[in-house]
Amino acid sequence: MRKRNGHSREFSLLMGSLLLIIGVVIGWSLFFRPLSTTDPAALAEGLAYLEQLENQNAGEVNQLILGTPSGEDHTKSSSQPEETPWEDLSSEDIPMSDSPEESSEPSSPESPSLELIPADDPQLLSWKSQIDSASITTLTEEERGAYRSRLSSCALIGDSMAQAALEYGFLDSAHVFYRRGYAIGQLGDAIREAAAMLPSTVIFFTGLNDTDYYAEPALYAEAYLEKIQEVKFLLPDARIFVCSMLPPSDALGATRPDLARAPLYDEALRNMCSEKGISYIDTSWMVNQALYMGDGIHFVSSFYDVWIQYVTRCMGL
């Protein structure tokens, strides 16, 4: 009887090991199987898997992304800068990593950026002149509609900076996915909502929340890369573009040193995009003190008249 019990114990251990191996193989194939932007079923399966990962212990997720022990705060401050004039969102989102292998390929020289438009290009010179003089030729409703059509296969992801493109009528609600007041690492829900529409192009445009949320520019760039990798996991065929982080107004920067660090964060973002071969669109030349709203963070509608034209051209659309 004792010998039989020994065999039973060995058999149980063997079966347990086999089940564990099967579980690992299934999980591995699901996680690393490429998704197709033309396969909604595979996308839905991938979305469900990512959502399942989010339900894991929050401390484990933080350690996976930032290398911080459970409970350790990697941010400088939990406060967020005030943003106006649109409605706040209060739901929370947990940053997450899909941990794909980093590409060893060099940056593509064809990645759209400011440098690809010749400095003497007449349209670029016209836009710069309008920005410098704060006298911008606004688009008609018909022209805005034309841009909405040209960008109908795009998804714009971000915070209130992206929201403004919706509120001002440059894009419609089916193509803008924002979380007002959120840092880049908190945009997981917005990314999954955007992926569900199967866009061919994804644009990131975020603002100053990150300068207050992340203590160092390097942490910001790392979190940004995590979100880009998440998009690549869900939409491997989609083109991805990242727009500059724009600074606060001079008046606000003088009283908010945390926000005044924005150029350092944008430099870290630019460098990360260059290292990883991600298309970075430099819009820093579009800053004019006269184009800020009263809060010193957001921009007036006419700013977006130039922004939408410039970004669209940089993407070749």
C-alpha positions in Angstrom: 0.0 0.0 0.0 2.8 2.3 0.8 4.4 1.6 -2.5 1.2 2.3 -4.3 0.9 5.7 -2.6 4.4 6.5 -3.8 3.4 5.8 -7.4 0.2 8.0 -6.9 2.3 10.8 -5.7 4.7 10.5 -8.6 1.8 10.3 -11.0 0.2 13.5 -9.5 3.5 15.4 -9.8 3.9 14.3 -13.4 0.4 15.3 -14.4 0.8 18.7 -12.6 4.0 19.3 -14.5 2.4 18.5 -17.8 -0.5 20.8 -17.1 1.9 23.6 -16.2 3.8 23.1 -19.4 0.6 23.2 -21.4 -0.5 26.4 -19.7 2.8 28.1 -20.4 2.8 27.1 -24.1 -0.8 28.4 -24.5 0.0 31.6 -22.7 3.2 32.1 -24.7 1.5 31.5 -28.1 -1.4 33.9 -27.2 0.9 36.7 -25.9 3.4 36.6 -28.7 1.2 35.7 -31.7 1.2 38.7 -34.0 -2.2 40.4 -34.3 -3.5 41.7 -37.6 -5.3 45.0 -38.1 -7.6 43.1 -40.5 -8.4 40.3 -38.0 -11.0 41.7 -35.5 -11.3 38.3 -33.7 -7.5 38.1 -33.1 -7.6 41.8 -31.9 -10.4 41.1 -29.5 -8.5 38.1 -28.1 -5.4 40.2 -27.6 -7.4 43.0 -25.9 -8.9 40.5 -23.5 -5.5 39.1 -22.7 -4.1 42.6 -22.0 -7.1 43.4 -19.8 -6.5 40.2 -17.9 -2.9 41.3 -17.3 -4.1 44.5 -15.9 -6.1 42.6 -13.2 -2.8 41.3 -11.8 -1.4 42.7 -8.6 -0.7 46.4 -9.1 2.7 46.1 -7.4 3.8 43.4 -9.8 2.8 45.6 -12.7 4.7 48.6 -11.4 7.8 46.4 -10.9 7.5 45.1 -14.4 7.3 48.5 -16.0 9.6 50.7 -13.7 11.6 48.2 -11.7 10.1 49.6 -8.5 9.1 47.5 -5.5 5.4 47.1 -4.7 4.1 50.2 -3.1 7.0 52.5 -4.0 6.0 55.8 -5.6 8.0 56.5 -8.8 6.4 59.9 -9.2 7.4 63.2 -7.9 3.9 64.2 -7.0 0.4 62.7 -7.2 -1.1 66.1 -8.1 -2.0 66.9 -11.7 -1.8 70.4 -13.3 -5.2 72.1 -13.7 -6.5 71.8 -17.2 -9.4 73.8 -18.7 -12.0 74.2 -20.1 -13.3 70.7 -20.6 -14.8 68.0 -18.4 -12.6 66.0 -16.1 -12.5 62.2 -16.0 -12.1 60.5 -12.7 -11.6 56.8 -13.6 -8.2 55.3 -12.9 -6.0 53.3 -15.3 -3.1 51.1 -14.5 0.0 51.3 -16.7 0.9 48.0 -18.3 3.7 46.4 -20.4 3.4 43.8 -23.1 7.2 43.4 -23.0 7.9 42.8 -26.7 11.5 42.4 -27.8 13.0 45.7 -28.7 13.9 46.1 -32.3 17.6 46.2 -33.1 17.0 47.9 -36.5 18.4 51.5 -36.9 16.1 54.4 -37.2 14.5 54.8 -40.6 15.8 57.8 -42.5 12.3 58.1 -44.0 10.6 58.7 -40.7 8.4 61.9 -41.2 9.7 64.8 -39.1 10.2 68.6 -39.5 13.5 68.0 -41.3 11.7 66.2 -44.2 9.9 69.4 -45.2 12.5 71.7 -46.8 13.2 74.9 -44.8 12.3 77.0 -47.9 9.1 75.1 -48.5 6.5 77.9 -49.3 3.7 76.3 -47.2 6.0 75.8 -44.2 7.2 79.4 -44.4 3.6 80.5 -44.6 2.7 78.5 -41.5 5.7 79.8 -39.6 4.8 83.4 -40.6 1.2 82.9 -39.3 2.4 81.5 -36.0 5.1 84.2 -35.5 2.6 86.9 -36.1 -0.3 85.1 -34.3 -2.4 86.0 -37.4 -3.5 82.6 -38.5 -5.7 81.9 -41.5 -8.5 79.7 -40.0 -9.8 76.8 -41.9 -13.4 76.9 -43.1 -15.9 74.2 -42.0 -15.6 72.7 -45.5 -11.8 72.6 -45.1 -12.0 71.0 -41.7 -14.4 68.4 -43.1 -11.8 67.6 -45.8 -9.2 67.0 -43.1 -11.6 64.8 -41.1 -12.0 62.7 -44.3 -8.2 62.6 -44.9 -7.7 61.4 -41.3 -10.6 58.9 -41.3 -8.2 56.0 -40.9 -6.3 57.7 -38.0 -6.7 57.5 -34.2 -5.5 60.4 -32.1 -4.5 59.3 -28.5 -3.6 61.7 -25.7 -4.9 63.9 -22.9 -6.6 67.3 -23.2 -4.2 68.3 -26.0 -5.8 65.6 -28.1 -9.2 66.4 -26.8 -8.9 70.0 -28.2 -8.7 68.6 -31.7 -12.1 67.1 -31.1 -13.6 70.1 -29.3 -12.5 72.5 -32.0 -13.9 70.3 -34.8 -10.8 69.1 -36.5 -11.5 65.4 -35.8 -14.7 63.6 -34.8 -15.3 61.6 -31.7 -14.8 58.3 -33.5 -11.1 59.1 -34.0 -10.0 60.9 -30.8 -9.3 58.8 -27.7 -8.3 60.9 -24.7 -8.1 60.9 -20.9 -8.1 64.4 -19.6 -5.4 65.0 -16.9 -3.8 61.6 -17.4 -0.1 60.9 -17.8 1.1 58.8 -20.8 1.4 55.6 -18.7 -2.3 55.9 -17.7 -3.6 55.8 -21.3 -4.1 52.0 -21.5 -7.8 52.2 -21.8 -7.6 54.9 -24.5 -5.2 52.8 -26.5 -7.4 49.8 -26.4 -10.4 51.9 -27.4 -8.4 53.2 -30.3 -7.2 49.8 -31.4 -10.8 48.5 -31.6 -11.4 50.8 -34.6 -8.5 49.2 -36.4 -6.8 52.4 -37.5 -4.0 52.4 -40.0 -2.3 55.3 -38.3 -2.0 56.2 -34.6 -1.0 59.7 -33.4 0.1 60.5 -29.8 -0.3 64.0 -28.6 0.0 64.6 -24.8 0.7 67.6 -22.7 2.2 68.7 -19.4 0.6 66.2 -17.0 3.8 64.0 -17.4 6.2 66.6 -16.0 4.3 66.5 -12.7 3.7 62.8 -12.8 7.2 61.5 -13.6 10.1 62.6 -11.5 12.6 62.3 -14.2 12.5 62.7 -18.0 13.9 59.2 -18.4 10.9 57.7 -16.6 8.6 59.6 -18.9 10.4 58.3 -22.0 10.3 54.8 -20.7 6.6 55.0 -20.0 6.0 56.4 -23.4 7.8 53.6 -25.1 5.7 51.1 -23.1 2.5 52.6 -24.6 4.0 52.6 -28.1 4.9 49.0 -27.7 1.3 48.3 -26.5 0.0 49.8 -29.8 2.5 47.8 -31.8 1.3 44.6 -30.1 -2.3 45.3 -30.8 -1.8 46.9 -34.2 1.4 45.6 -35.7 0.7 47.1 -39.2 -0.3 50.6 -38.0 2.0 53.6 -38.5 2.8 55.4 -35.3 3.6 59.1 -34.9 4.5 61.0 -31.8 4.0 64.8 -31.4 6.2 67.0 -29.3 5.4 67.9 -25.7 4.8 71.6 -25.8 5.9 73.9 -22.9 3.7 76.1 -20.7 3.4 79.8 -21.3 6.3 81.9 -20.0 4.0 83.3 -17.3 2.9 79.9 -16.0 6.4 78.5 -16.3 7.7 81.2 -14.0 5.4 80.0 -11.2 5.4 76.3 -12.0 9.0 75.0 -12.2 7.7 71.5 -12.6 5.9 72.4 -15.8 8.8 74.6 -16.9 10.9 71.4 -17.2 8.8 70.4 -20.3 11.7 71.0 -22.8 13.8 68.4 -20.9 11.0 65.8 -21.1 10.4 66.6 -24.8 14.2 66.1 -25.4 14.0 62.7 -23.7 11.0 61.8 -25.9 12.7 62.9 -29.1 15.9 60.9 -28.2 13.8 57.8 -27.4 12.0 58.1 -30.7 15.3 58.5 -32.6 16.8 55.5 -30.9 13.8 53.3 -31.5 13.1 54.4 -35.0 9.7 55.9 -34.1 8.3 58.8 -36.2 8.6 62.0 -34.1 6.8 65.2 -35.3 8.5 68.3 -34.0 5.8 71.0 -33.3 7.9 73.1 -30.9 8.2 75.8 -33.5 4.5 76.4 -33.3 4.7 77.9 -29.8 3.7 81.6 -29.5 2.7 83.2 -26.2 -0.2 84.9 -27.9 -1.7 81.5 -28.8 -2.0 80.2 -25.3 -5.3 80.1 -23.5 -5.6 81.8 -20.1 -4.5 78.7 -18.2 -1.1 78.8 -19.9 -1.3 75.1 -20.8 -3.7 74.8 -23.7 -3.9 76.5 -27.0 -6.6 78.5 -28.8 -8.5 77.1 -31.8 -6.4 78.9 -34.4 -3.3 77.0 -33.1 -4.9 73.8 -34.2 -5.7 75.2 -37.7 -1.9 75.1 -38.3 -1.3 72.0 -36.2 -3.7 69.8 -38.1 -2.3 70.9 -41.5 1.3 70.4 -40.5 0.8 67.0 -38.8 -1.2 65.7 -41.7 1.5 66.7 -44.2 4.2 65.2 -42.0 2.3 61.9 -42.1 2.0 62.1 -45.9 -1.8 62.0 -45.8 
